Amino acid sequence: MSRRKTTKQPWMKFYPGDWRSDPKLRMVSLAARGLWMDLLCLMHEAEPNGFIVVGDNRPTLEQLARLVGAEPQTIEPLLQELERSGAVTRTYFGALRCEGPRRTVLDPISDDPDGEFP
């Protein structure tokens, strides 16, 4: 499996119009959108961008809850809500992946939504 080396950015592009107009996000609760924003930040910091991974591993529900500062029983229904709306999908390997406005978190160098990883 090959990976491209990307330069870490201390910031990410954010398009408020995309955020406000994405029907997949508009269908979910305010709490789910708040979790989504934390997930966007995690995806921005991850290698590769756009996936919820820490190192080469996808976090468990308990680890993900710790990463966003919540309890597993709090985020589990919110994740299900995001997945049902289509804002978040899972790869073949079960890693969470950004599905909404990809340009929000992916830089042009690593924007490969159908790539092999993770």
Buried (B, 14 or more C-beta within 10 A) or exposed (E): EEEEEEEEEEEBEBEEEBBEEBEBBEBBEEBBBEBBEBBBBBBBBBBBBBBBBBEEEBBEEEEBBEBBEBEBEEBBEBBEBBBEBBBBEBBEEEBBBBBBBBBBBBBEEBBEEEBEBB
